[in-house]
Amino acid sequence: MNDFSEKARAAEAEMRSVFPETPLLRNDHLSQRYEASIWLKREDLSPVRSYKIRGAFNAMRKELEKRPDQHTFVCASAGNHAQGVAFVCKHFGVHGVIFMPVTTPQQKIDKTRIFGGGSIEIRLTGDYFDDTLKSAEAYCKEVGAHFLSPFDDDDVIEGQASVAAEILAQLSSAPDMIVLPVGGGGLSAGVRSYLLSIGAKTELRFVEPKGGASLTAAVAAGEPVTLDSVNNFVDGAAVARIGEKTFKALKGIKPEDVLLSPEDRICATMIEMLNVEGIVLEPAGALSVDVLPELAGQIRGKTVVCITSGGNFDFERLPEVKERAQRFSGVKKYFILRLPQRPGALKEFLGLLGPDDDIARFEYFKKSARNFGSVLIGIETKRPENFDVLFERLASAGFTFRDITNDETLSEFVI
């Protein structure tokens, strides 16, 4: 047993004064599908519905041990880290100043305020996170406060490692594989460091959103690099640059052990977990489950733990998630139809629809010629193959159309 594992276990023991261990639950639905013993480490059931409370707690605890007179802690976050910091500020009775972008949804602001109560103040500044972060760092220097990093901090990494300590204690042995999400790398660095420190033979698979593949880029370059752009849909894991300290702990992992999840597929996973299991996951919280189809051949007959890292999902986003899930699974498509401007043309088109085809959107797009008009049409159906039949009928009837479902640029403006 080395120093890191001892510190992680000590951190876990201290956490019990704040919240109980999160459940590790065997999931029969997934286990049957993949012919494996699949367990979910339910970090979405922590007091703040994410694992972020662990790193925030440990970093604050250790800072207060070193400097009992430190009474102001600062963070920059629009999500789970802010809520974790707010919760532990209230627990320790210290003052927290939480910087959030002006664009932060009111629901997240309100939730952070509830967790922190009178112990925190929230400052909205900057349209983008980088601006918010600069303001937070400048404030720290100005008043001598302690900045709580969301991931790139040794004490935060150590706190996140408590997830691995709990998993092994709950299973009474090391699992064959742990699948975990990656954003800035705090959770993955902590789990990997803990397993290495105790000599566990557990394999690890790291999952990041396709639109925020900072670990993939770092592994390829051998060092952290900054992505040119990031898709912020998976807001809990969409990070442009993995941390320096976290990547140091992850250095040496194989490129093939880092998997990418397309954002639309994540939506399908979220909907399935909600409908089948009644489990509410945020996009980042669904990453570990989302890649199981890719791992099917590797996990058959094995014990696998998926870390569901968070469940802070704003249900106002549900229509968007459902929409993206349908498009990914192929049961909803959008296309532009060139409709002849003559009596009976629309009726002729409607007659080509199958019994399972439902018009979800019908919008006159623009008049492209004297005798034709372009119409934006959205169709929902029950099986993807129904579209093959429909498109064949349209072509046979002489209708001109263009499928724009996967045209990112065009669909962004018209769908």
C-alpha positions in Angstrom: 0.0 0.0 0.0 1.6 3.3 -1.0 1.0 6.9 0.0 -1.6 7.7 -2.6 -3.9 4.9 -1.8 -3.7 5.7 1.9 -4.5 9.3 1.3 -7.5 8.4 -0.9 -8.8 6.0 1.7 -8.4 8.7 4.4 -10.3 11.1 2.2 -13.1 8.6 1.7 -13.3 8.1 5.5 -13.6 11.8 6.1 -16.4 12.0 3.5 -18.6 9.8 5.6 -19.2 12.8 7.9 -20.8 14.5 4.9 -22.5 11.9 2.8 -22.8 8.1 2.7 -21.0 6.1 0.0 -22.8 6.1 -3.3 -24.5 2.8 -4.3 -22.8 0.3 -6.5 -25.8 -1.6 -8.2 -25.8 -4.5 -10.5 -27.9 -3.7 -13.6 -29.8 -6.7 -14.9 -30.9 -5.0 -18.1 -27.3 -4.2 -19.2 -25.9 -7.5 -17.8 -28.3 -9.6 -19.9 -27.7 -7.5 -23.0 -23.9 -7.8 -22.9 -23.7 -11.3 -21.2 -21.6 -9.7 -18.5 -22.0 -8.7 -14.8 -22.4 -4.9 -15.2 -22.5 -2.7 -12.2 -23.3 1.0 -12.1 -21.4 3.2 -9.6 -24.2 5.7 -9.0 -22.4 9.0 -8.5 -25.6 10.6 -9.8 -27.0 9.8 -6.3 -24.5 11.9 -4.3 -26.0 14.9 -2.4 -25.2 17.1 -5.3 -25.9 14.4 -8.0 -22.3 14.2 -9.2 -18.9 13.0 -8.0 -17.6 16.6 -7.9 -18.4 16.9 -4.2 -15.6 14.5 -3.5 -12.7 16.5 -5.0 -14.1 19.8 -3.6 -14.5 18.3 -0.1 -11.0 16.9 0.0 -9.3 20.0 -1.4 -11.1 22.3 1.0 -10.5 19.9 4.0 -6.8 19.8 3.4 -6.4 23.5 2.8 -8.2 24.2 6.1 -5.9 21.7 7.9 -2.9 23.7 6.6 -4.5 27.1 7.0 -7.3 27.2 9.6 -7.6 30.9 9.1 -8.5 30.5 5.4 -12.1 31.5 5.3 -12.7 32.3 1.6 -12.8 29.8 -1.3 -13.4 30.6 -4.9 -14.3 28.5 -8.0 -15.4 29.2 -11.5 -18.0 26.8 -12.8 -21.4 26.7 -14.5 -22.3 23.2 -13.3 -21.4 20.3 -11.0 -18.2 21.7 -9.6 -20.1 24.9 -8.5 -22.7 22.8 -6.7 -20.0 20.6 -5.0 -18.1 23.7 -3.8 -21.3 25.3 -2.5 -22.2 22.2 -0.5 -18.9 21.8 1.2 -18.6 25.5 1.9 -21.8 25.2 3.9 -20.5 22.0 5.6 -17.2 23.7 6.7 -18.8 27.0 7.5 -16.6 29.0 5.2 -17.3 31.7 2.7 -17.5 30.7 -1.0 -17.5 33.0 -4.0 -18.7 31.1 -7.1 -18.1 32.7 -10.4 -20.5 31.6 -13.2 -20.9 32.8 -16.8 -23.7 35.2 -17.4 -25.2 32.6 -19.7 -25.6 30.0 -17.0 -29.2 28.6 -16.9 -31.2 29.9 -13.9 -31.9 26.4 -12.8 -28.2 25.8 -12.1 -27.8 29.1 -10.4 -30.7 28.4 -8.1 -29.5 24.9 -7.3 -26.0 26.1 -6.4 -27.6 28.7 -4.1 -29.7 26.1 -2.4 -26.7 23.9 -1.7 -24.6 26.8 -0.3 -27.3 28.8 1.5 -25.8 31.8 3.2 -22.3 30.5 3.0 -21.8 31.5 -0.7 -22.2 34.3 -3.0 -22.6 33.9 -6.8 -21.1 36.3 -9.2 -22.2 36.2 -12.8 -19.5 37.5 -15.2 -18.4 36.8 -18.7 -20.3 35.3 -21.7 -17.8 32.5 -22.0 -16.1 30.3 -19.3 -12.6 31.5 -20.1 -13.7 35.1 -19.1 -15.4 33.8 -16.0 -12.2 31.9 -15.0 -10.0 35.0 -15.4 -12.4 37.0 -13.2 -12.2 34.3 -10.5 -8.4 34.1 -10.6 -8.1 37.9 -10.4 -10.5 38.0 -7.4 -8.4 35.3 -5.6 -5.2 37.4 -6.0 -7.0 40.5 -4.9 -8.4 39.1 -1.6 -6.0 36.3 -0.9 -8.7 33.6 -1.3 -8.0 29.9 -2.2 -8.9 28.8 -5.7 -10.6 25.4 -6.0 -9.8 23.9 -9.3 -12.4 21.6 -10.9 -9.8 18.9 -11.8 -6.2 20.0 -12.2 -5.3 19.8 -8.5 -3.5 17.0 -6.5 -6.0 17.2 -3.6 -9.0 17.1 -6.0 -7.5 14.1 -7.8 -7.0 12.4 -4.5 -10.6 13.1 -3.6 -12.0 11.7 -6.8 -9.9 8.6 -6.2 -12.3 7.8 -3.3 -14.7 6.5 -6.0 -12.3 3.6 -6.8 -11.7 2.9 -3.1 -15.5 2.5 -2.6 -15.9 0.3 -5.7 -13.3 -2.2 -4.5 -14.8 -2.2 -1.0 -18.3 -2.7 -2.2 -17.4 -5.5 -4.6 -14.9 -7.1 -2.2 -12.6 -7.6 -5.1 -11.3 -5.7 -8.1 -13.5 -5.7 -11.2 -12.2 -6.8 -14.5 -12.9 -3.4 -16.0 -14.0 0.1 -15.0 -15.4 2.4 -17.7 -15.3 6.0 -16.8 -16.0 9.4 -18.4 -13.2 12.0 -19.0 -13.5 15.8 -19.1 -10.6 17.6 -17.4 -9.3 14.2 -16.2 -9.7 14.5 -12.4 -11.9 11.4 -12.0 -9.9 9.2 -14.4 -6.6 10.3 -12.9 -7.7 9.6 -9.4 -9.2 6.1 -10.3 -6.1 5.1 -12.3 -3.7 6.3 -9.7 -5.5 4.4 -7.0 -5.7 1.1 -8.9 -2.0 1.4 -9.8 -1.1 2.1 -6.2 -2.7 -1.1 -4.9 -1.5 -3.2 -7.8 -5.0 -4.0 -9.1 -5.2 -5.7 -12.5 -8.4 -3.9 -13.5 -8.5 -2.7 -17.1 -9.7 0.9 -17.7 -11.6 2.4 -20.6 -11.8 6.2 -20.8 -14.7 7.8 -22.6 -15.0 11.4 -23.8 -17.5 13.2 -26.0 -16.6 13.2 -29.7 -16.9 17.0 -29.7 -14.5 17.4 -26.7 -11.8 14.8 -27.3 -9.0 16.5 -25.3 -7.6 13.3 -23.9 -7.4 11.7 -27.3 -5.5 14.8 -28.6 -3.2 14.7 -25.6 -2.4 11.0 -26.0 -1.6 11.5 -29.7 0.7 14.5 -28.9 2.2 13.1 -25.8 1.2 16.3 -23.9 -2.0 18.3 -23.2 -3.1 20.4 -26.2 -5.9 22.9 -26.6 -8.7 21.9 -29.0 -9.6 24.5 -31.6 -13.3 24.1 -30.9 -15.5 22.2 -28.4 -19.1 21.0 -28.7 -20.6 22.0 -25.4 -23.6 19.7 -25.5 -21.9 17.3 -23.0 -21.3 20.2 -20.7 -20.0 18.1 -17.8 -17.1 16.7 -19.9 -16.7 19.1 -22.8 -13.2 20.4 -22.0 -10.9 22.1 -24.5 -7.7 21.0 -22.7 -7.1 18.2 -20.3 -5.3 19.2 -17.1 -1.5 19.1 -16.8 -1.5 17.2 -13.5 -4.4 14.9 -14.6 -2.6 14.0 -17.8 0.6 13.3 -15.9 -1.4 10.6 -14.0 -2.9 9.3 -17.2 0.3 9.3 -19.3 1.1 5.9 -20.8 -2.5 4.8 -21.4 -3.0 3.2 -24.8 -4.8 5.1 -27.5 -7.2 2.2 -28.1 -8.4 2.5 -24.5 -9.8 6.0 -25.1 -13.2 5.9 -26.7 -15.3 8.6 -28.3 -19.1 9.0 -27.9 -21.0 10.9 -30.6 -23.3 13.5 -29.0 -26.5 12.1 -30.7 -25.7 8.6 -29.6 -25.3 9.8 -26.0 -28.9 11.2 -26.3 -30.2 7.8 -27.3 -28.5 6.2 -24.2 -29.9 8.8 -21.9 -33.5 8.2 -23.2 -33.0 4.4 -22.9 -31.8 4.7 -19.3 -34.7 6.9 -18.4 -37.4 4.9 -20.1 -36.1 1.4 -19.3 -34.4 1.9 -15.9 -35.9 5.1 -14.6 -32.4 6.6 -14.2 -31.9 10.3 -14.9 -28.4 10.9 -16.3 -26.9 14.1 -17.6 -25.0 13.7 -20.9 -21.6 13.3 -19.2 -23.2 10.8 -16.8 -24.2 8.6 -19.6 -20.8 8.3 -21.3 -19.7 5.1 -19.6 -22.9 3.3 -20.5 -22.9 4.7 -24.0 -19.8 2.9 -25.1 -20.8 -0.6 -24.0 -21.8 -1.7 -27.5 -18.3 -1.0 -28.6 -16.9 -3.0 -25.7 -19.3 -6.0 -26.1 -16.7 -8.4 -27.4 -14.2 -7.5 -24.6 -16.5 -7.7 -21.6 -18.5 -10.9 -22.2 -18.4 -13.0 -19.1 -16.5 -10.3 -17.1 -17.3 -8.0 -14.2 -17.6 -4.4 -15.4 -18.2 -1.2 -13.5 -19.6 1.9 -15.3 -19.3 5.1 -13.4 -22.4 7.2 -14.0 -20.8 10.4 -13.0 -23.8 12.8 -12.8 -27.5 13.3 -13.0 -27.9 17.0 -13.1 -30.2 17.1 -16.1 -32.4 20.1 -16.8 -35.7 18.6 -18.1 -36.2 21.6 -20.3 -33.5 19.9 -22.5 -35.5 16.7 -22.9 -37.2 17.7 -26.2 -33.7 18.3 -27.7 -32.3 15.1 -26.3 -35.3 13.1 -27.6 -34.9 14.7 -31.0 -31.2 13.9 -31.3 -31.8 10.4 -30.1 -34.4 9.8 -32.8 -32.2 11.2 -35.5 -29.3 9.0 -34.3 -31.4 5.8 -34.2 -32.7 6.6 -37.7 -36.4 6.9 -36.9 -36.6 10.6 -37.6 -35.4 12.4 -40.7 -35.6 15.8 -42.2 -35.6 16.5 -45.9 -36.3 19.3 -48.3 -39.0 18.3 -50.9 -39.4 20.1 -54.2 -43.1 20.2 -54.4 -44.8 21.0 -57.8 -47.2 24.0 -57.5 -50.2 22.2 -59.0 -53.5 21.0 -57.5 -53.3 17.6 -55.9 -49.5 17.5 -55.5 -49.6 17.7 -51.7 -52.3 15.0 -51.6 -50.1 12.8 -53.9 -47.2 13.2 -51.5 -49.3 12.4 -48.5 -50.5 9.2 -50.2 -47.0 7.9 -50.4 -46.5 7.9 -46.6 -46.6 4.5 -44.9 -48.9 3.6 -42.0 -46.1 4.2 -39.4 -44.9 7.5 -41.0 -45.9 10.6 -39.1 -45.3 14.2 -40.2 -43.5 16.0 -37.3 -42.8 19.2 -39.2 -44.1 20.7 -42.4 -42.9 24.1 -43.3 -42.9 26.1 -46.6 -39.2 26.9 -46.9 -39.0 29.1 -49.9 -40.2 29.4 -53.5 -37.4 28.3 -55.7 -39.1 28.5 -59.1 -42.4 29.5 -60.6 -43.7 26.0 -60.8 -42.1 24.5 -57.7 -41.8 25.3 -54.0 -39.4 23.9 -51.4 -40.8 22.4 -48.3 -39.0 21.4 -45.1 -40.5 18.1 -43.9 -39.7 16.1 -40.7 -40.9 12.5 -40.6 -41.0 10.2 -37.6 -41.5 6.5 -38.0 -41.2 3.3 -36.0 -38.4 1.5 -37.9 -35.4 3.1 -39.8 -36.0 0.8 -42.8 -39.4 2.6 -43.4 -37.5 5.5 -44.9 -36.0 3.2 -47.6 -39.5 2.4 -48.7 -40.7 6.0 -48.5 -37.7 7.4 -50.4 -38.1 4.8 -53.1 -41.8 5.7 -53.5 -40.9 9.4 -53.7 -38.3 8.8 -56.4 -40.7 6.5 -58.4 -43.4 9.2 -58.2 -40.9 11.8 -59.6 -40.5 13.9 -56.5 -37.1 15.6 -56.0 -35.9 15.7 -52.4 -32.8 16.0 -50.3 -32.2 14.3 -46.9 -30.6 17.0 -44.7 -30.7 15.0 -41.4 -27.0 14.7 -41.1 -26.0 17.9 -42.8 -24.8 19.7 -39.7 -24.4 23.1 -41.3 -27.8 23.2 -43.0 -29.7 21.5 -40.2 -28.4 23.9 -37.7 -30.2 26.7 -39.5 -33.4 25.1 -40.6 -34.2 22.3 -38.1 
